[in-house]
């Protein structure tokens, strides 16, 4: 039972962690709220963590039925999701330094000038949760992971492990969002750019891997694990 729990937990956690990228998402949200108080950042962190937990749980649990309803196969989902993730990683890898943060900060500047509290409340789901934290790539990966349960249906240990993995991801999202200011001060501008570039390259590699798995299944090629 412990082996089943640990395997399911690690598969879900390690598959979603690089795609969600909590530190990178937290830094992007920090760019949207440069003048937010610690209390406001705490409310944003709680809301984004809860919204992410709900979205991921729905994707893992009922994503397969949605695919079946629309007649989408798992290899096609993996290929499409891999392309989305790879494109995201490539775009982040090629983005000019500080360009993303400057653009999002400028977009939010007019609203934040008058009523920052209202702005925070109205943006906790979009864009803070979707797509900055849980984007199309994360939804595709969560749905694909949810289809790997046994043919007879998931057992209780799998459900508990999946819930624990998603809860752990949500806690990590909350911590990164809540203490993004400290992370920024510790890394300094150069260190932050290096970290974002490394995470972008990891995302690119994950997208290529998922896309290749889907393409290999469509072509009937052996997939290396």
Buried (B, 14 or more C-beta within 10 A) or exposed (E): EEEBBEEBBEBBBEBBBBBBBBBBBBBBBBBBBEEBEEEBBBBBBBBBBBBBBBBBBBBBBEBBEEBEEEEBEBBBBBBBBBBBBBBBBBEBBEBEEBEBBEEBBEEBEEBBEEEBEEBBBEBBEEBBBBBBBBBBBBBBBBBBBBBBBEEEEBBEBBBBBBBBBBBBBBEBBBBBBBBBBEBBEEBEEEEBEEBBBEBBBBBBBBBBBBBBBBBBBEEEEEEEE
